[in-house]
Amino acid sequence: MKTKKARLKVIWTILRFIVPVALIGWLVWKTDWKTLWPLVRHIPGWVLLVSVLLFALAESVIAIRWQFLLRYQGLRVPFSRLWGLVFVGIFASNFLPSTIGGDAVKIGAIAQSPEKRGVAVASVVADRLYNVVSMALLLPLIMTLKGVSVPFLKHTEYLPVFGFAFLAGWPKLRERIQRNWNDIRQWFITPRCIIPSVALSWLSIGLAFGSFYIINYGMGVPITYWQAAGVSILTYFISLLPVSINGLGVQEGSRTYLLTLQGASLDQAIAVAFLIRLVTMAVSLLGGVRLLWGWRDLMKARQAPGPESSEEQGE
């Protein structure tokens, strides 16, 4: 039985590499390079810069949310350390074998906290859950998309069920929630924690939508900010399906298809899909720089004893 299970795991891992390679190969095959290169070459430099800055700000807000969740449970971790771990997590997801994953990196580092170690580890799960739930609450924006018909979204009473059905389909996160529910439930039972956490989540998500929208604007794709948000939301949930590494290929394929439905040419859509991937990878390099700057200092516990100390740490 163990041998069969191990064999299936190996096959599934291989498929997770084959799927993105196949999808990216299909996009490369369908691309008219004579049309694509001029499109990419003439995109204004300021567009790429603004996209990078917006995405970097979106990830920085995630560090603020993480610090808020920790402080809610009485853990005072310097913002500079949490910011570094967020970007190291993105770097790990983009450049390391993804069985490691960004969350695993953050859990491994935050577990070094000298006090309330279980709560510190659970905060990573709670932080990710807030992101998924906040994105699920924005699902009505899908209705702004052309050519995408989701009839039951018109019935608002079904929206929570629809959103959490996606969550239930994400096995790893579901297992973590079940395993750590007693530790994370305290973050989900009072409005004074829920409201700021969701607000920070929406701020981060909105900035990420802006990063994607500005690339479309620079490429001349005729969509609104809200349509760009709808494309991002659908792509996000599709990429949760564990069929590729870090959504590679799946995200590009989904964005390309959805953008063509909104009126983009195939070459425009492919260019946007690959440029936003490059933007996220460029931002994640900040995590690599942070590791080079001093990974031992980042990974070791440095819990601030009080408000004054935490302010001195650069909050």
VOBA-1610 file (N, C-alpha, C; in pm, whole numbers, padded with zeros to 5 digits, always signed):
BEGIN
Met+00083-00121+00000Met+00000+00000+00000Met+00086+00126+00000Lys+00192+00125+00083Lys+00281+00240+00089Lys+00353+00259-00043Thr+00390+00145-00105Thr+00459+00154-00233Thr+00369+00215-00340Lys+00243+00174-00341Lys+00147+00228-00437Lys+00126+00377-00414Lys+00115+00416-00288Lys+00095+00557-00255Lys+00216+00640-00297Ala+00335+00585-00273Ala+00458+00655-00312Ala+00467+00669-00463Arg+00424+00563-00535Arg+00427+00567-00681Arg+00332+00673-00735Leu+00212+00680-00676Leu+00116+00781-00719Leu+00167+00922-00692Lys+00236+00938-00580Lys+00291+01069-00546Lys+00396+01111-00649Val+00480+01016-00690Val+00583+01044-00791Val+00517+01082-00923Ile+00414+01007-00963Ile+00343+01035-01089Ile+00280+01174-01084Trp+00219+01207-00969Trp+00154+01338-00954Trp+00255+01451-00960Thr+00372+01429-00900Thr+00478+01530-00904Thr+00526+01552-01047Ile+00542+01443-01121Ile+00584+01453-01261Ile+00480+01530-01343Leu+00352+01501-01318Leu+00245+01571-01390Leu+00247+01720-01360Arg+00284+01757-01238Arg+00288+01898-01201Arg+00398+01971-01276Phe+00496+01898-01325Phe+00598+01958-01411Phe+00555+01955-01558Ile+00487+01848-01597Ile+00447+01832-01738Ile+00341+01934-01777Val+00242+01957-01689Val+00131+02048-01721Val+00180+02188-01755Pro+00263+02252-01669Pro+00309+02387-01706Pro+00395+02389-01831Val+00478+02287-01850Val+00561+02282-01970Val+00474+02272-02095Ala+00368+02189-02087Ala+00277+02173-02200Ala+00201+02303-02230Leu+00153+02369-02124Leu+00077+02493-02143Leu+00165+02604-02200Ile+00286+02618-02144Ile+00377+02721-02194Ile+00419+02688-02337Gly+00443+02560-02364Gly+00478+02518-02500Gly+00368+02553-02599Trp+00242+02533-02558Trp+00129+02566-02645Trp+00124+02716-02673Leu+00147+02799-02568Leu+00147+02944-02587Leu+00259+02988-02680Val+00377+02928-02662Val+00491+02962-02749Val+00460+02924-02894Trp+00396+02808-02912Trp+00363+02761-03046Trp+00260+02851-03114Lys+00165+02904-03035Lys+00058+02988-03091Lys+00102+03132-03113Thr+00218+03169-03060Thr+00262+03309-03066Thr+00319+03344-03203Asp+00277+03458-03254Asp+00337+03515-03375Asp+00450+03608-03328Trp+00571+03559-03327Trp+00682+03634-03268Trp+00711+03763-03343Lys+00681+03767-03472Lys+00704+03889-03549Lys+00612+04002-03502Thr+00497+03964-03448Thr+00404+04064-03394Thr+00430+04091-03247Leu+00469+03985-03174Leu+00484+03997-03029Leu+00601+04087-02990Trp+00718+04067-03051Trp+00835+04143-03009Trp+00817+04294-03021Pro+00760+04345-03131Pro+00735+04490-03137Pro+00641+04538-03027Leu+00540+04457-02992Leu+00449+04494-02885Leu+00523+04511-02752Val+00607+04413-02720Val+00680+04416-02594Val+00784+04527-02595Arg+00851+04545-02709Arg+00960+04642-02718Arg+00910+04785-02702His+00787+04811-02743His+00736+04947-02740His+00653+04978-02616Ile+00643+04887-02523Ile+00570+04919-02399Ile+00652+05020-02319Pro+00591+05129-02272Pro+00666+05233-02201Pro+00734+05178-02075Gly+00855+05225-02049Gly+00929+05179-01932Gly+00858+05214-01802Trp+00789+05330-01799Trp+00721+05371-01676Trp+00610+05273-01640Val+00550+05210-01741Val+00442+05113-01715Val+00498+04994-01635Leu+00611+04942-01678Leu+00673+04830-01607Leu+00714+04871-01466Leu+00769+04994-01454Leu+00812+05042-01322Leu+00694+05054-01227Val+00584+05114-01274Val+00465+05129-01189Val+00409+04992-01151Ser+00408+04899-01246Ser+00358+04764-01218Ser+00441+04697-01109Val+00573+04710-01120Val+00662+04651-01019Val+00639+04715-00883Leu+00627+04848-00879Leu+00606+04918-00752Leu+00474+04879-00688Leu+00368+04870-00769Leu+00236+04833-00714Leu+00238+04692-00657Phe+00305+04599-00728Phe+00310+04462-00678Phe+00395+04454-00552Ala+00504+04529-00547Ala+00588+04531-00427Ala+00510+04588-00308Leu+00430+04693-00333Leu+00346+04749-00226Leu+00241+04649-00180Ala+00184+04574-00275Ala+00084+04473-00240Ala+00144+04370-00144Glu+00266+04326-00171Glu+00331+04228-00084Glu+00370+04289+00050Ser+00404+04418+00050Ser+00439+04486+00175Ser+00318+04496+00267Val+00200+04516+00207Val+00077+04521+00287Val+00051+04385+00352Ile+00088+04277+00284Ile+00074+04144+00343Ile+00158+04133+00470Ala+00278+04193+00467Ala+00362+04192+00588Ala+00296+04271+00701Ile+00228+04382+00665Ile+00156+04460+00766Ile+00044+04376+00827Arg-00031+04305+00742Arg-00139+04220+00791Arg-00086+04110+00882Trp+00025+04050+00843Trp+00085+03943+00925Trp+00125+03998+01061Gln+00186+04118+01063Gln+00225+04177+01190Gln+00102+04206+01277Phe-00006+04252+01213Phe-00129+04279+01288Phe-00181+04151+01353Leu-00184+04041+01278Leu-00233+03914+01333Leu-00146+03866+01449Leu-00016+03884+01438Leu+00073+03843+01547Leu+00052+03931+01670Arg+00041+04061+01648Arg+00021+04153+01762Arg-00113+04128+01830Tyr-00212+04086+01754Tyr-00342+04057+01812Tyr-00331+03947+01917Gln-00233+03859+01901Gln-00210+03751+01997Gln-00093+03781+02091Gly-00049+03906+02093Gly+00055+03947+02187Gly+00197+03918+02145Leu+00218+03885+02018Leu+00354+03860+01968Leu+00403+03983+01894Arg+00516+04039+01938Arg+00570+04161+01879Arg+00695+04124+01800Val+00677+04106+01671Val+00788+04073+01582Val+00817+04196+01496Pro+00942+04238+01485Pro+00975+04358+01406Pro+00923+04349+01262Phe+00868+04461+01215Phe+00813+04463+01079Phe+00921+04430+00975Ser+01042+04479+00998Ser+01149+04455+00901Ser+01173+04306+00880Arg+01161+04227+00987Arg+01181+04083+00974Arg+01065+04018+00898Leu+00943+04058+00930Leu+00827+04002+00861Leu+00827+04039+00713Trp+00865+04164+00684Trp+00873+04209+00545Trp+00973+04123+00468Gly+01088+04100+00531Gly+01189+04016+00467Gly+01140+03875+00443Leu+01069+03818+00540Leu+01019+03682+00525Leu+00913+03671+00417Val+00828+03774+00403Val+00727+03773+00297Val+00794+03766+00160Phe+00897+03848+00141Phe+00964+03850+00010Phe+01053+03728-00011Val+01109+03675+00096Val+01184+03550+00083Val+01088+03437+00045Gly+00966+03442+00100Gly+00865+03342+00065Gly+00829+03347-00082Ile+00813+03469-00137Ile+00783+03482-00280Ile+00900+03430-00362Phe+01022+03463-00317Phe+01141+03417-00388Phe+01147+03265-00390Ala+01117+03203-00277Ala+01118+03056-00268Ala+01015+02995-00363Ser+00897+03056-00369Ser+00791+03003-00456Ser+00829+03013-00603Asn+00901+03119-00639Asn+00934+03141-00780Asn+01061+03071-00827Phe+01157+03053-00735Phe+01289+03007-00781Phe+01337+02876-00719Leu+01267+02828-00616Leu+01307+02702-00556Leu+01209+02593-00595Pro+01249+02465-00587Pro+01155+02355-00615Pro+01032+02372-00527Ser+00914+02378-00589Ser+00798+02426-00517Ser+00737+02329-00418Thr+00798+02213-00399Thr+00751+02134-00287Thr+00788+02204-00156Ile+00882+02300-00164Ile+00921+02377-00046Ile+00813+02481-00018Gly+00791+02571-00113Gly+00683+02668-00099Gly+00718+02783-00009Gly+00658+02900-00041Gly+00683+03020+00039Gly+00633+03010+00181Asp+00514+02951+00200Asp+00459+02938+00335Asp+00548+02853+00424Ala+00605+02747+00368Ala+00692+02661+00447Ala+00816+02736+00494Val+00868+02824+00410Val+00983+02906+00448Val+00946+02998+00563Lys+00829+03063+00551Lys+00785+03154+00657Lys+00758+03079+00787Ile+00697+02961+00777Ile+00670+02881+00897Ile+00801+02840+00964Gly+00899+02796+00884Gly+01026+02753+00939Gly+01098+02864+01012Ala+01086+02987+00959Ala+01154+03100+01022Ala+01080+03150+01146Ile+00947+03168+01134Ile+00871+03224+01245Ile+00862+03125+01361Ala+00883+02996+01332Ala+00880+02895+01439Ala+00995+02912+01536Gln+01094+02995+01502Gln+01206+03020+01591Gln+01171+03119+01703Ser+01050+03176+01698Ser+01009+03270+01802Ser+01015+03204+01939Pro+01075+03271+02039Pro+01094+03207+02170Pro+00967+03185+02249Glu+00862+03264+02221Glu+00737+03251+02296Glu+00621+03226+02199Lys+00520+03154+02248Lys+00400+03126+02169Lys+00435+03074+02031Arg+00522+02975+02027Arg+00569+02923+01900Arg+00454+02868+01815Gly+00359+02798+01878Gly+00246+02744+01805Gly+00160+02852+01742Val+00140+02962+01816Val+00061+03073+01764Val+00134+03140+01647Ala+00266+03154+01660Ala+00345+03215+01554Ala+00333+03135+01424Val+00342+03003+01435Val+00330+02917+01317Val+00188+02925+01261Ala+00088+02922+01349Ala-00051+02927+01304Ala-00083+03059+01234Ser-00009+03165+01267Ser-00035+03295+01205Ser-00013+03291+01055Val+00079+03205+01009Val+00104+03193+00864Val-00019+03134+00796Val-00080+03033+00859Val-00201+02971+00803Val-00317+03071+00806Ala-00332+03144+00918Ala-00439+03243+00930Ala-00423+03354+00826Asp-00299+03395+00805Asp-00271+03500+00708Asp-00310+03456+00567Arg-00274+03333+00531Arg-00309+03282+00399Arg-00461+03265+00385Leu-00526+03219+00493Leu-00671+03199+00488Leu-00744+03332+00466Tyr-00695+03439+00532Tyr-00756+03571+00511Tyr-00745+03613+00365Asn-00634+03580+00302Asn-00615+03617+00162Asn-00716+03544+00072Val-00734+03413+00097Val-00826+03333+00016Val-00970+03378+00037Val-01009+03398+00163Val-01147+03439+00193Val-01175+03578+00136Ser-01080+03670+00150Ser-01100+03806+00098Ser-01113+03804-00054Met-01036+03718-00120Met-01049+03705-00265Met-01185+03644-00301Ala-01230+03547-00222Ala-01360+03485-00248Ala-01474+03587-00237Leu-01461+03681-00144Leu-01564+03783-00127Leu-01571+03879-00246Leu-01467+03881-00328Leu-01464+03968-00446Leu-01510+03896-00573Leu-01556+03773-00559Leu-01599+03695-00675Leu-01705+03763-00762Pro-01795+03848-00707Pro-01892+03915-00796Pro-01828+03997-00907Leu-01702+04038-00892Leu-01634+04114-00997Leu-01618+04033-01125Ile-01631+03902-01114Ile-01624+03817-01234Ile-01734+03855-01333Met-01844+03908-01281Met-01957+03943-01368Met-01926+04061-01459Thr-01813+04131-01436Thr-01774+04241-01524Thr-01711+04189-01654Leu-01678+04060-01658Leu-01606+04004-01772Leu-01699+03969-01887Lys-01653+03995-02008Lys-01726+03955-02128Lys-01697+03808-02157Gly-01800+03738-02202Gly-01780+03601-02245Gly-01764+03500-02132Val-01779+03548-02008Val-01768+03457-01893Val-01904+03454-01825Ser-01971+03340-01833Ser-02105+03327-01778Ser-02102+03242-01652Val-02134+03306-01540Val-02145+03234-01413Val-02282+03269-01355Pro-02390+03206-01406Pro-02527+03247-01373Pro-02557+03252-01223Phe-02506+03152-01147Phe-02548+03148-01007Phe-02483+03257-00923Leu-02383+03332-00982Leu-02328+03445-00908Leu-02431+03557-00894Lys-02536+03554-00976Lys-02641+03655-00964Lys-02723+03634-00837His-02715+03517-00779His-02788+03488-00656His-02691+03501-00540Thr-02695+03614-00472Thr-02593+03647-00372Thr-02590+03546-00257Glu-02702+03477-00233Glu-02702+03382-00122Glu-02608+03264-00148Tyr-02570+03244-00277Tyr-02481+03133-00309Tyr-02333+03171-00308Leu-02304+03301-00297Leu-02165+03345-00308Leu-02073+03285-00202Pro-02114+03285-00073Pro-02025+03223+00026Pro-01998+03076-00004Val-02103+03005-00048Val-02086+02863-00080Val-01988+02846-00195Phe-02002+02931-00297Phe-01914+02923-00413Phe-01769+02949-00373Gly-01749+03055-00290Gly-01613+03089-00249Gly-01549+02980-00166Phe-01622+02927-00071Phe-01562+02826+00016Phe-01553+02690-00052Ala-01627+02672-00162Ala-01608+02549-00240Ala-01469+02548-00303Phe-01423+02666-00347Phe-01286+02676-00398Phe-01187+02643-00287Leu-01215+02698-00168Leu-01126+02674-00055Leu-01121+02526-00021Ala-01236+02460-00023Ala-01241+02317+00008Ala-01165+02234-00096Gly-01154+02290-00216Gly-01082+02217-00321Gly-00932+02236-00317Trp-00883+02309-00219Trp-00739+02330-00205Trp-00689+02241-00091Pro-00650+02119-00120Pro-00625+02019-00016Pro-00523+02060+00090Lys-00410+02117+00047Lys-00305+02149+00143Lys-00351+02253+00244Leu-00420+02358+00194Leu-00467+02461+00286Leu-00575+02405+00376Arg-00665+02322+00320Arg-00772+02264+00401Arg-00714+02179+00513Glu-00610+02100+00481Glu-00547+02016+00584Glu-00483+02101+00693Arg-00418+02210+00650Arg-00355+02299+00750Arg-00459+02361+00841Ile-00573+02404+00782Ile-00678+02466+00863Ile-00733+02366+00963Gln-00761+02244+00917Gln-00814+02142+01007Gln-00716+02109+01119Arg-00588+02103+01083Arg-00486+02067+01181Arg-00462+02178+01283Asn-00478+02305+01238Asn-00442+02417+01324Asn-00562+02502+01366Trp-00686+02448+01347Trp-00803+02531+01371Trp-00807+02585+01513Asn-00776+02504+01611Asn-00781+02551+01750Asn-00685+02667+01775Asp-00574+02669+01698Asp-00478+02777+01713Asp-00518+02902+01636Ile-00587+02886+01522Ile-00616+03003+01438Ile-00755+03060+01458Arg-00844+02986+01525Arg-00983+03031+01536Arg-00996+03167+01603Gln-00901+03201+01694Gln-00911+03327+01766Gln-00900+03449+01674Trp-00843+03429+01554Trp-00832+03539+01459Trp-00960+03558+01377Phe-01057+03468+01394Phe-01176+03471+01308Phe-01307+03479+01387Ile-01300+03523+01511Ile-01422+03525+01592Ile-01461+03663+01643Thr-01377+03765+01621Thr-01411+03899+01669Thr-01397+04002+01556Pro-01492+04094+01545Pro-01487+04196+01439Pro-01360+04282+01446Arg-01307+04307+01567Arg-01190+04394+01576Arg-01064+04330+01518Cys-01070+04200+01491Cys-00961+04135+01419Cys-01001+04114+01272Ile-01124+04073+01251Ile-01169+04039+01115Ile-01169+04162+01023Ile-01226+04274+01071Ile-01243+04391+00985Ile-01108+04448+00938Pro-01012+04475+01030Pro-00882+04526+00980Pro-00811+04426+00890Ser-00823+04295+00921Ser-00753+04194+00841Ser-00808+04187+00699Val-00941+04191+00686Val-01003+04189+00554Val-00971+04319+00479Ala-00972+04432+00551Ala-00941+04561+00487Ala-00798+04561+00432Leu-00704+04512+00510Leu-00565+04503+00464Leu-00554+04406+00346Ser-00630+04298+00353Ser-00629+04201+00243Ser-00678+04266+00114Trp-00788+04340+00122Trp-00842+04406+00003Trp-00748+04513-00050Leu-00677+04582+00041Leu-00579+04681-00004Leu-00467+04613-00082Ser-00417+04503-00029Ser-00311+04429-00098Ser-00360+04375-00232Ile-00480+04317-00231Ile-00536+04261-00354Ile-00560+04371-00458Gly-00611+04486-00413Gly-00637+04598-00504Gly-00509+04649-00570Leu-00401+04655-00494Leu-00272+04697-00549Leu-00222+04595-00653Ala-00240+04467-00623Ala-00199+04362-00718Ala-00282+04370-00847Phe-00412+04397-00833Phe-00497+04418-00951Phe-00444+04535-01034Gly-00404+04643-00965Gly-00350+04760-01033Gly-00223+04728-01110Ser-00138+04644-01052Ser-00015+04602-01118Ser-00047+04530-01249Phe-00149+04445-01246Phe-00190+04372-01366Phe-00257+04465-01467Tyr-00342+04557-01417Tyr-00414+04648-01506Tyr-00319+04738-01583Ile-00216+04791-01516Ile-00127+04887-01581Ile-00049+04821-01695Ile-00019+04692-01682Ile+00046+04619-01791Ile-00048+04611-01912Asn-00175+04582-01884Asn-00275+04579-01992Asn-00288+04716-02059Tyr-00288+04820-01977Tyr-00298+04957-02030Tyr-00180+04987-02123Gly-00060+04954-02077Gly+00059+04979-02157Gly+00062+04899-02285Met-00001+04782-02283Met-00004+04695-02401Met-00120+04729-02495Gly-00207+04821-02451Gly-00319+04863-02536Gly-00438+04769-02532Val-00448+04686-02427Val-00561+04595-02414Val-00682+04674-02364Pro-00796+04667-02434Pro-00912+04751-02400Pro-00996+04696-02285Ile-00942+04699-02164Ile-01021+04653-02048Ile-01017+04758-01939Thr-01118+04755-01852Thr-01123+04844-01736Thr-01047+04781-01619Tyr-01027+04861-01515Tyr-00963+04809-01394Tyr-01044+04693-01337Trp-01177+04704-01339Trp-01262+04601-01279Trp-01260+04472-01360Gln-01247+04485-01491Gln-01230+04364-01573Gln-01095+04299-01547Ala-00991+04381-01530Ala-00860+04327-01494Ala-00868+04255-01360Ala-00948+04311-01268Ala-00968+04246-01139Ala-01039+04112-01157Gly-01142+04109-01242Gly-01214+03984-01267Gly-01125+03876-01325Val-01039+03915-01420Val-00944+03819-01478Val-00850+03767-01369Ser-00802+03857-01284Ser-00709+03818-01177Ser-00773+03722-01077Ile-00899+03748-01044Ile-00969+03664-00947Ile-00987+03522-01002Leu-01037+03512-01126Leu-01056+03380-01186Leu-00922+03306-01198Thr-00819+03378-01241Thr-00686+03317-01254Thr-00634+03269-01120Tyr-00660+03347-01016Tyr-00614+03310-00881Tyr-00675+03177-00838Phe-00805+03164-00854Phe-00870+03041-00808Phe-00837+02921-00896Ile-00822+02946-01026Ile-00782+02835-01113Ile-00642+02786-01076Ser-00553+02880-01041Ser-00416+02842-01009Ser-00404+02770-00875Leu-00511+02773-00794Leu-00509+02697-00668Leu-00516+02547-00693Leu-00566+02510-00809Leu-00570+02367-00842Leu-00426+02315-00848Pro-00396+02207-00774Pro-00257+02162-00761Pro-00207+02083-00882Val-00213+02147-01000Val-00172+02075-01121Val-00042+02131-01180Ser+00015+02233-01115Ser+00141+02288-01164Ser+00219+02347-01048Ile+00342+02385-01075Ile+00429+02443-00973Ile+00408+02594-00970Asn+00357+02644-00856Asn+00335+02787-00838Asn+00245+02847-00947Gly+00154+02765-01002Gly+00063+02816-01104Gly+00129+02841-01238Leu+00254+02798-01253Leu+00327+02823-01377Leu+00256+02755-01495Gly+00235+02831-01600Gly+00164+02778-01717Gly+00013+02791-01702Val-00039+02750-01587Val-00184+02761-01563Val-00225+02907-01558Gln-00149+02990-01487Gln-00181+03132-01480Gln-00168+03198-01617Glu-00061+03167-01688Glu-00040+03227-01820Glu-00151+03186-01916Gly-00187+03057-01915Gly-00293+03009-02003Gly-00428+03072-01970Ser-00459+03081-01840Ser-00587+03138-01797Ser-00596+03286-01834Arg-00490+03360-01804Arg-00491+03504-01835Arg-00504+03526-01986Thr-00430+03448-02063Thr-00435+03464-02208Thr-00576+03441-02260Tyr-00639+03333-02218Tyr-00774+03300-02265Tyr-00874+03408-02223Leu-00869+03449-02097Leu-00966+03546-02046Leu-00947+03683-02111Leu-00822+03722-02136Leu-00798+03851-02199Leu-00846+03854-02344Thr-00832+03741-02413Thr-00884+03737-02550Thr-01036+03752-02552Leu-01102+03702-02449Leu-01248+03719-02440Leu-01286+03866-02419Gln-01193+03942-02358Gln-01221+04084-02332Gln-01186+04173-02450Gly-01133+04115-02557Gly-01104+04194-02676Gly-00957+04208-02711Ala-00869+04149-02632Ala-00726+04154-02663Ala-00694+04058-02777Ser-00596+04094-02857Ser-00548+03999-02957Ser-00471+03889-02885Leu-00453+03776-02951Leu-00381+03665-02887Leu-00239+03707-02850Asp-00173+03782-02938Asp-00036+03825-02909Asp-00033+03923-02792Gln-00130+04014-02786Gln-00137+04106-02672Gln-00156+04029-02541Ala-00249+03934-02543Ala-00279+03857-02422Ala-00159+03777-02376Ile-00088+03713-02469Ile+00030+03634-02433Ile+00138+03726-02377Ala+00156+03842-02439Ala+00257+03938-02392Ala+00226+03983-02250Val+00099+04016-02224Val+00060+04060-02089Val+00083+03948-01988Ala+00045+03825-02023Ala+00059+03712-01931Ala+00205+03689-01892Phe+00294+03696-01989Phe+00435+03673-01958Phe+00499+03793-01890Leu+00455+03915-01923Leu+00510+04034-01858Leu+00473+04039-01710Ile+00348+04003-01677Ile+00310+04006-01535Ile+00382+03897-01458Arg+00414+03785-01523Arg+00497+03682-01459Arg+00637+03737-01433Leu+00692+03811-01529Leu+00825+03870-01511Leu+00823+03975-01400Val+00714+04051-01390Val+00701+04151-01283Val+00705+04083-01146Thr+00626+03976-01130Thr+00624+03907-01001Thr+00760+03845-00968Met+00828+03795-01069Met+00960+03737-01046Met+01061+03846-01011Ala+01050+03962-01077Ala+01141+04073-01048Ala+01124+04120-00904Val+00998+04131-00860Val+00972+04173-00721Val+01024+04068-00623Ser+01009+03941-00658Ser+01053+03835-00568Ser+01205+03834-00551Leu+01277+03896-00644Leu+01422+03904-00630Leu+01463+03984-00507Leu+01372+04070-00457Leu+01399+04139-00332Leu+01422+04039-00219Gly+01349+03927-00226Gly+01369+03821-00127Gly+01506+03758-00139Gly+01552+03739-00264Gly+01686+03685-00285Gly+01793+03779-00233Val+01773+03910-00257Val+01868+04010-00206Val+01869+04007-00054Arg+01749+03994+00005Arg+01741+03990+00153Arg+01814+03869+00209Leu+01806+03756+00139Leu+01880+03637+00183Leu+02030+03660+00175Leu+02076+03721+00067Leu+02218+03749+00052Leu+02266+03849+00156Trp+02179+03940+00191Trp+02214+04045+00286Trp+02237+03989+00427Gly+02172+03878+00459Gly+02192+03819+00591Gly+02082+03722+00627Trp+02088+03600+00572Trp+01980+03504+00596Trp+01980+03454+00739Arg+02098+03443+00802Arg+02100+03397+00942Arg+02030+03496+01033Asp+02053+03625+01010Asp+01988+03728+01089Asp+01838+03727+01067Leu+01795+03699+00943Leu+01652+03697+00911Leu+01582+03579+00974Met+01646+03463+00972Met+01581+03340+01017Met+01580+03323+01169Lys+01675+03384+01236Lys+01678+03364+01382Lys+01573+03451+01450Ala+01531+03409+01568Ala+01426+03480+01640Ala+01480+03610+01694Arg+01402+03718+01674Arg+01437+03847+01732Arg+01308+03913+01778Gln+01246+03855+01876Gln+01118+03906+01923Gln+01140+04033+02002Ala+01069+04136+01966Ala+01083+04264+02036Ala+01011+04257+02170Pro+01076+04302+02280Pro+01015+04289+02410Pro+00903+04388+02437Gly+00896+04496+02366Gly+00791+04593+02395Gly+00777+04694+02285Pro+00683+04789+02301Pro+00654+04885+02196Pro+00774+04970+02158Glu+00852+05014+02261Glu+00965+05101+02231Glu+01068+05029+02148Ser+01093+04903+02187Ser+01192+04825+02113Ser+01150+04802+01971Ser+01020+04771+01951Ser+00973+04743+01816Ser+00981+04867+01728Glu+00960+04987+01788Glu+00972+05109+01711Glu+01116+05131+01667Glu+01209+05094+01757Glu+01351+05108+01723Glu+01391+05015+01609Gln+01314+04905+01594Gln+01346+04808+01489Gln+01299+04855+01352Gly+01236+04970+01343Gly+01200+05023+01212Gly+01055+05006+01174Glu+00965+05004+01277Glu+00824+04994+01243Glu+00775+05126+01189
//
